[in-house]
């Protein structure tokens, strides 16, 4: 059961926030509060962020139940605590260093790879996907009777981070133990193992993304976010039939980018 909250005394009779309270809940005010906490580690709840990371693998629905709780208590869907982002950044650094070690990269090459993974793969792609999903969900998925509600851009970015974390662990951590000895080898088992890990990782991303938007009660037809599964499985089967090795292609791309 989710906790309920009383209507704020600063709210109007119909539950709409007064002008003063509304100013505190603008996107700019929320962003300022979030960035301010980014420099105060003692105010971050790292234990809870670790709990979220664990349940994103085992039971991602429980993570989004907490987003419901935050909406009821703090009147926002997006995270107000940057602890998850900090831990994800640490995961990115550690896993990328491991990737550089496995690919036998030097110190400078590993730093270049780290910058690419952080600012392009995670942040850059994340900004693009979050903005696209924010636009699509507000334009096409909001229920007609709930036009007063909209998807927060911060929440869309949180959904991306939630979905990106399992993908990161699978492709940049678990996969490392198989790259040199199994995946990169020119054999059927090599590209089967590598491409299967890609299937699981991207499948996780799609599913966690779907859960994020289906958790919003004012959205409709969120099941269409699962449609990419069909394309993913089709591409997976074609890759096995043609002998494409996605991990080998990724390693070659990374080595090319850090030259």
Beta strands, then each sheet from edge to edge (+ up, - down):
end
